[in-house]
Amino acid sequence: MKIAVLGAGSWGTAIARLLANKGHDLVMYTNSKDQYKVLQESKENPDYLPGISLPQNLSYTLNLACVEEAEVIVLAVPTSACREVLGKIKEYSLKEDAILVNLAKGIENKSLKRVSEISKEILGDLPFVCLSGPSHAEEVAKDIPTCVTVACQDMSYAYKIQNIFSTKNFRVYTNHDLVGVELGGALKNIIALAAGISDGLQFGDNTKAALMTRGMYEISKLAIEMGGNPQTFHGLAGMGDLIVTCTSMHSRNRRCGILIGQGLSVEEASHEVGMVVEGIKTTKSAYDLAKKLSVDMPITNKLYGVLYEGKNPLEAVKILMARDSKDEIEEVFFL
């Protein structure tokens, strides 16, 4: 199976390693000449996965034309870069049976579109599969047992990707709810940022448990309003991804939140993390979507204030705690 992985960050590299070790014909694309040279010479990606040896059968390229030979194209770039990369892919002649697998977890800021919608807009009917779930690249690269889910509107493609990606340490489930899986993966980053801020403020386990629980409730409300299946948020792309992202130091969203809670600016915290923090831009998208769809998302609203309006994180927590009393579960949520 010829597979092209577009993007040589931590997640793209971990997936390329996994698939190459399984025996697939793998090429990983990078747009950085310096990174290309390091990958070629060292067979490692020290900036993103230090200490991880990459398979000898994994090749590297600076030429995006690699997509023309690929039966599976793995999109492993930040959400903000997806439109640009997909636009470039359109310039090439893709195989008739090619499948696009997206690893990005976010919502485009200006259009408020999911990556599948951007792909549909640019590439038309090219089969689109979303891979999501609790899966830190650092652990996948060490073959630590991991479970994920893949979603597609046409389940035949989800089953095909399930078979291609599954290994003894990487268990792949399928889900027909593409909307829910995409939104679960994107929106949990908002709550992970908030959980990190809570840690940075030196709050306790009680606070984080409340943030995670109420956070899952409010992002589920938004996702269901947009057509997602409620059951998806009990699964890997929902609660599973939320747990791992809110509790692990592998999580760049949580690490960024900790730094903000400790007093760094958003820009300083992002720079310190050193990688794209998807939750920052996703918070803006979710804030705008919530207003557009009239969905109450108090945690997201207060986090937006911290990230984009310079609000004090401690004051945001006080306001959340002082809100009017209410029932825990809104009856309308289940209608």
C-alpha positions as CSV (number, residue, x, y, z in Angstrom):
1,M,0.0,0.0,0.0
2,K,1.5,3.3,-1.1
3,I,0.9,6.0,1.6
4,A,1.9,9.7,1.7
5,V,2.0,11.5,5.1
6,L,1.8,15.2,4.6
7,G,3.4,16.9,7.6
8,A,6.4,15.9,9.7
9,G,5.3,17.1,13.1
10,S,5.0,14.7,16.1
11,W,1.7,13.1,15.1
12,G,2.5,12.8,11.4
13,T,5.9,11.2,12.2
14,A,4.4,8.8,14.7
15,I,1.7,7.6,12.2
16,A,4.3,7.4,9.4
17,R,6.5,5.2,11.7
18,L,3.6,3.0,12.6
19,L,2.5,2.4,9.0
20,A,6.1,1.9,7.7
21,N,6.7,-0.7,10.5
22,K,3.6,-2.5,9.3
23,G,5.2,-2.8,5.9
24,H,3.4,-0.2,3.9
25,D,5.3,1.9,1.3
26,L,5.6,5.2,3.1
27,V,6.8,8.6,2.2
28,M,6.6,11.6,4.5
29,Y,6.4,15.1,3.1
30,T,7.9,18.2,4.8
31,N,8.2,21.7,3.4
32,S,11.3,22.4,5.5
33,K,14.7,21.8,3.7
34,D,16.4,21.7,7.1
35,Q,14.0,19.2,8.5
36,Y,14.3,17.1,5.4
37,K,18.1,17.0,5.7
38,V,17.9,15.9,9.4
39,L,15.4,13.2,8.6
40,Q,17.4,11.9,5.7
41,E,20.7,11.8,7.6
42,S,19.7,10.8,11.1
43,K,16.5,8.8,10.6
44,E,15.1,10.7,13.5
45,N,12.8,13.7,14.1
46,P,14.6,15.3,17.0
47,D,12.5,18.5,17.1
48,Y,9.2,16.6,17.5
49,L,10.0,13.0,18.6
50,P,13.5,13.0,20.1
51,G,15.0,9.6,20.7
52,I,12.7,7.8,18.4
53,S,14.4,5.8,15.6
54,L,12.5,5.8,12.3
55,P,12.2,2.8,10.0
56,Q,14.7,2.4,7.2
57,N,11.8,1.9,4.7
58,L,10.3,5.3,5.6
59,S,11.3,7.8,2.9
60,Y,11.1,11.6,2.9
61,T,10.3,14.2,0.3
62,L,10.1,18.0,-0.3
63,N,7.9,17.4,-3.4
64,L,4.1,17.4,-2.8
65,A,3.8,15.4,-6.1
66,C,4.1,12.3,-3.9
67,V,0.3,12.4,-3.5
68,E,-0.1,11.3,-7.2
69,E,1.2,7.8,-6.4
70,A,-0.5,7.4,-3.0
71,E,-3.5,5.2,-2.3
72,V,-3.9,6.8,1.1
73,I,-3.0,10.5,1.8
74,V,-2.6,11.3,5.4
75,L,-3.2,15.0,6.3
76,A,-1.0,15.7,9.3
77,V,-0.8,19.5,9.4
78,P,-2.5,22.0,11.8
79,T,-6.1,22.9,11.0
80,S,-5.1,26.4,10.0
81,A,-2.9,24.9,7.2
82,C,-5.4,22.4,5.9
83,R,-7.0,24.7,3.4
84,E,-3.7,25.7,1.9
85,V,-2.4,22.1,1.7
86,L,-5.6,20.8,0.2
87,G,-5.5,23.5,-2.4
88,K,-2.1,22.4,-3.4
89,I,-3.1,18.8,-3.5
90,K,-5.9,19.8,-6.0
91,E,-3.2,20.7,-8.5
92,Y,-2.0,17.1,-8.8
93,S,-3.6,14.0,-10.5
94,L,-4.7,11.8,-7.7
95,K,-5.5,8.1,-8.0
96,E,-9.1,7.3,-8.6
97,D,-9.3,5.1,-5.5
98,A,-7.3,7.5,-3.2
99,I,-8.5,8.1,0.3
100,L,-7.8,11.1,2.5
101,V,-7.2,10.5,6.2
102,N,-7.2,13.6,8.4
103,L,-5.4,13.8,11.7
104,A,-6.0,17.5,12.4
105,K,-8.3,18.4,15.3
106,G,-9.8,21.8,14.9
107,I,-12.3,24.1,13.2
108,E,-11.3,26.7,10.7
109,N,-11.7,30.2,12.2
110,K,-13.2,32.3,9.4
111,S,-15.4,29.8,7.8
112,L,-16.2,27.8,11.0
113,K,-15.9,24.7,8.8
114,R,-14.7,21.3,9.9
115,V,-11.8,19.8,7.9
116,S,-14.1,17.4,6.1
117,E,-16.2,20.4,4.8
118,I,-13.0,22.2,3.6
119,S,-12.0,19.0,1.8
120,K,-15.4,18.7,0.2
121,E,-15.2,22.3,-0.9
122,I,-11.8,21.9,-2.5
123,L,-11.4,18.3,-3.5
124,G,-15.1,17.4,-4.1
125,D,-15.9,13.7,-3.6
126,L,-12.5,12.5,-2.6
127,P,-13.2,10.0,0.2
128,F,-12.5,11.6,3.6
129,V,-11.8,9.7,6.8
130,C,-11.2,11.4,10.2
131,L,-8.9,9.6,12.7
132,S,-9.4,10.7,16.3
133,G,-9.2,9.6,19.9
134,P,-6.8,9.6,22.9
135,S,-3.5,9.2,21.1
136,H,-0.4,11.2,22.1
137,A,2.2,10.9,19.4
138,E,4.9,10.4,22.0
139,E,3.2,7.2,23.2
140,V,2.2,5.8,19.8
141,A,5.8,6.3,18.7
142,K,6.9,4.0,21.6
143,D,4.3,1.4,20.7
144,I,2.3,1.9,23.9
145,P,-1.2,0.4,23.5
146,T,-3.5,3.0,22.1
147,C,-7.1,2.9,20.8
148,V,-8.6,5.4,18.3
149,T,-11.6,5.7,16.1
150,V,-12.0,6.4,12.4
151,A,-15.1,8.0,10.9
152,C,-16.5,8.5,7.4
153,Q,-19.9,9.1,5.9
154,D,-19.2,6.0,3.7
155,M,-18.3,3.2,6.2
156,S,-16.6,1.1,3.5
157,Y,-13.7,3.6,3.6
158,A,-13.7,3.6,7.4
159,Y,-13.4,-0.2,7.4
160,K,-10.6,0.0,4.8
161,I,-8.6,2.5,6.9
162,Q,-9.3,0.5,10.0
163,N,-7.6,-2.5,8.4
164,I,-4.7,-0.5,7.0
165,F,-3.9,1.3,10.3
166,S,-4.5,-1.5,12.9
167,T,-1.6,-3.1,14.6
168,K,-1.2,-5.2,17.8
169,N,-0.6,-1.9,19.7
170,F,-2.8,0.4,17.8
171,R,-6.5,-0.7,17.9
172,V,-8.8,1.1,15.5
173,Y,-12.5,1.3,15.9
174,T,-15.0,2.7,13.4
175,N,-17.8,5.3,13.8
176,H,-20.3,6.5,11.2
177,D,-20.7,9.8,13.0
178,L,-18.2,12.0,11.1
179,V,-19.6,15.2,12.5
180,G,-19.4,14.1,16.1
181,V,-15.9,12.6,15.8
182,E,-14.5,15.7,14.2
183,L,-16.1,18.0,16.7
184,G,-15.2,15.9,19.7
185,G,-11.5,15.9,18.7
186,A,-11.5,19.6,18.1
187,L,-13.6,20.9,21.0
188,K,-11.9,18.9,23.8
189,N,-8.8,21.1,23.2
190,I,-10.7,24.0,24.6
191,I,-11.4,22.2,27.9
192,A,-7.8,20.9,28.0
193,L,-6.6,24.6,27.9
194,A,-9.0,25.4,30.7
195,A,-7.8,22.4,32.7
196,G,-4.3,23.5,32.3
197,I,-5.1,27.0,33.5
198,S,-6.7,25.4,36.5
199,D,-3.5,23.5,37.2
200,G,-1.4,26.7,36.7
201,L,-3.6,28.5,39.2
202,Q,-2.9,25.5,41.6
203,F,-6.5,24.5,41.9
204,G,-7.1,20.8,42.8
205,D,-8.6,17.6,41.4
206,N,-12.1,18.7,42.3
207,T,-11.8,21.7,40.0
208,K,-10.4,19.7,37.1
209,A,-13.1,17.0,37.5
210,A,-15.8,19.7,37.4
211,L,-14.2,21.4,34.3
212,M,-13.9,18.1,32.4
213,T,-17.5,17.1,33.3
214,R,-19.2,20.4,32.6
215,G,-16.8,20.9,29.6
216,M,-17.9,17.6,28.0
217,Y,-21.5,18.6,28.6
218,E,-21.2,22.0,26.9
219,I,-19.2,20.8,23.9
220,S,-21.7,17.9,23.5
221,K,-24.5,20.4,23.3
222,L,-22.8,22.3,20.5
223,A,-21.9,19.2,18.6
224,I,-25.4,17.7,18.9
225,E,-26.8,21.0,17.6
226,M,-24.5,20.6,14.6
227,G,-25.7,17.1,13.9
228,G,-23.4,15.0,16.0
229,N,-24.5,11.7,17.7
230,P,-24.7,12.0,21.5
231,Q,-23.2,8.5,21.9
232,T,-20.0,9.6,20.2
233,F,-19.2,11.7,23.2
234,H,-19.2,8.7,25.5
235,G,-16.5,7.1,23.3
236,L,-12.9,7.5,22.2
237,A,-13.3,10.7,20.2
238,G,-15.3,12.3,23.1
239,M,-14.6,11.4,26.7
240,G,-11.5,9.3,25.8
241,D,-9.7,12.2,24.1
242,L,-10.9,14.7,26.7
243,I,-9.4,12.6,29.6
244,V,-6.0,12.2,28.0
245,T,-5.7,15.8,26.8
246,C,-6.8,17.3,30.2
247,T,-4.5,15.1,32.3
248,S,-1.3,14.4,30.5
249,M,1.8,16.6,30.2
250,H,2.1,15.3,26.6
251,S,-0.8,17.5,25.9
252,R,0.4,20.8,24.4
253,N,-3.0,22.4,25.1
254,R,-2.8,21.5,28.8
255,R,0.9,22.7,29.0
256,C,-0.1,26.0,27.4
257,G,-2.9,26.4,29.8
258,I,-0.6,25.8,32.8
259,L,1.7,28.5,31.6
260,I,-1.2,30.9,31.1
261,G,-2.4,30.1,34.6
262,Q,1.1,30.8,36.0
263,G,1.0,34.3,34.5
264,L,2.4,34.1,31.0
265,S,0.6,35.8,28.1
266,V,-1.0,33.6,25.5
267,E,1.8,34.5,23.0
268,E,4.5,33.7,25.6
269,A,2.9,30.4,26.6
270,S,2.5,29.3,22.9
271,H,6.1,30.1,22.2
272,E,7.2,28.1,25.3
273,V,5.2,25.0,24.1
274,G,7.0,25.3,20.8
275,M,4.3,23.6,18.7
276,V,0.8,24.6,17.4
277,V,-1.7,24.7,20.2
278,E,-4.9,23.9,18.4
279,G,-7.2,24.8,21.3
280,I,-6.4,28.5,21.0
281,K,-7.9,29.0,17.6
282,T,-10.6,26.4,18.2
283,T,-11.8,28.4,21.2
284,K,-12.5,31.3,18.9
285,S,-14.3,29.1,16.4
286,A,-16.4,27.5,19.1
287,Y,-17.2,30.9,20.6
288,D,-18.4,32.1,17.3
289,L,-20.4,28.9,16.5
290,A,-22.0,29.0,20.0
291,K,-23.2,32.6,19.4
292,K,-24.4,31.7,15.9
293,L,-26.4,28.7,17.1
294,S,-27.5,30.2,20.4
295,V,-25.8,27.4,22.5
296,D,-24.8,28.3,26.0
297,M,-21.1,27.4,26.5
298,P,-20.0,29.2,29.7
299,I,-16.5,27.6,30.0
300,T,-15.7,28.4,26.3
301,N,-17.0,31.9,26.7
302,K,-14.8,32.6,29.7
303,L,-11.8,31.0,28.1
304,Y,-12.3,33.2,25.0
305,G,-12.2,36.2,27.3
306,V,-8.9,35.0,28.7
307,L,-7.3,34.2,25.4
308,Y,-8.7,37.1,23.2
309,E,-9.7,39.8,25.6
310,G,-7.0,39.8,28.2
311,K,-9.3,38.7,31.0
312,N,-7.7,37.5,34.2
313,P,-8.0,33.7,34.5
314,L,-8.7,33.8,38.3
315,E,-11.5,36.3,37.8
316,A,-12.9,34.1,35.0
317,V,-13.1,31.2,37.5
318,K,-14.8,33.3,40.1
319,I,-17.4,34.4,37.6
320,L,-18.1,30.8,36.5
321,M,-18.5,29.8,40.2
322,A,-20.8,32.7,40.9
323,R,-23.3,32.0,38.1
324,D,-27.0,31.6,38.9
325,S,-27.9,28.2,40.3
326,K,-29.3,25.7,37.8
327,D,-30.2,22.1,37.3
328,E,-27.2,20.0,36.2
329,I,-28.9,18.4,33.2
330,E,-31.1,20.5,30.9
331,E,-34.1,18.6,29.7
332,V,-33.9,20.1,26.3
333,F,-30.5,18.5,25.9
334,F,-32.1,15.1,25.3
335,L,-34.8,16.2,22.9
